[in-house]
Amino acid sequence: MVRTKDPAIRSLLIDRAAQMLRMREPVTLRSLVAGTGVSTMAVYTYFGSMDGLWKAMRQEGFTRLAAKLEAVSMSADPVRDLAALGAAYLSNALAGPDLYRVMFDAGFELEDAEAADETLHCLVGAVERAKSASRFRSDVDPLELATQSWAIGHGLASLVVTGPLPHQALAHGVPMLTALFTSSGDDHDRCRRSVELGWSPSTSSRQ
């Protein structure tokens, strides 16, 4: 009889391993399952091996990020939407800080690198929409601008999640994104309003 795998157990092991790494605790089969009520065999059942667990941890981070980005409602304002995607990125990092730290650890391979790349392509799509709406210049490279936008969000998220900056520092994203998008051709005042509308969820509460 084949047992149905419980996604809750998979998530439990991934989250626990990420937390242990943050605390610099040695992650072994026994230490991972200690106190969870799960047997060491669960690691093999859900991940195949400890190496499989490491890969799954990074992949899970991007899977959860993709779900956050997909949940963002698109509007008639592509610049607002671009900022809203950045806010969702921050929300994902704040909701799962331990896993966020692991996502970008190149020491662990990804199970599906292309799926992880799709998270950046969401931003690329929003930039393309902004170009079509004449908010950005026609010579703007969507991938380049999306990467720059991502870098701003990632920088703020990393500094807040790891502790050097307080949560309130996320508000700096508004002037930073406004400057970036204005340099790409958008009207400053209109851009500022759009960015404030999209970015506000990330600064108004700890989502």
Sequence and secondary structure as in RCSB ss.txt:
>XXXX:A:sequence
MVRTKDPAIRSLLIDRAAQMLRMREPVTLRSLVAGTGVSTMAVYTYFGSMDGLWKAMRQEGFTRLAAKLEAVSMS
ADPVRDLAALGAAYLSNALAGPDLYRVMFDAGFELEDAEAADETLHCLVGAVERAKSASRFRSDVDPLELATQSW
AIGHGLASLVVTGPLPHQALAHGVPMLTALFTSSGDDHDRCRRSVELGWSPSTSSRQ
>XXXX:A:secstr
      HHHHHHHHHHHHHHHHTT    HHHHHTTTT  THHHHHHHSSHHHHHHHHHHHHHHHHHHHHHTS   
S HHHHHHHHHHHHHHHHHH HHHHHHHT TTS  S HHHHHHHHHHHHHHHHHHHHTTSS TT  HHHHHHHHH
HHHHHHHHHHHTSSS GGGGGGHHHHHHHHHHHTT  HHHHHHHHHHHHHHHHHS  
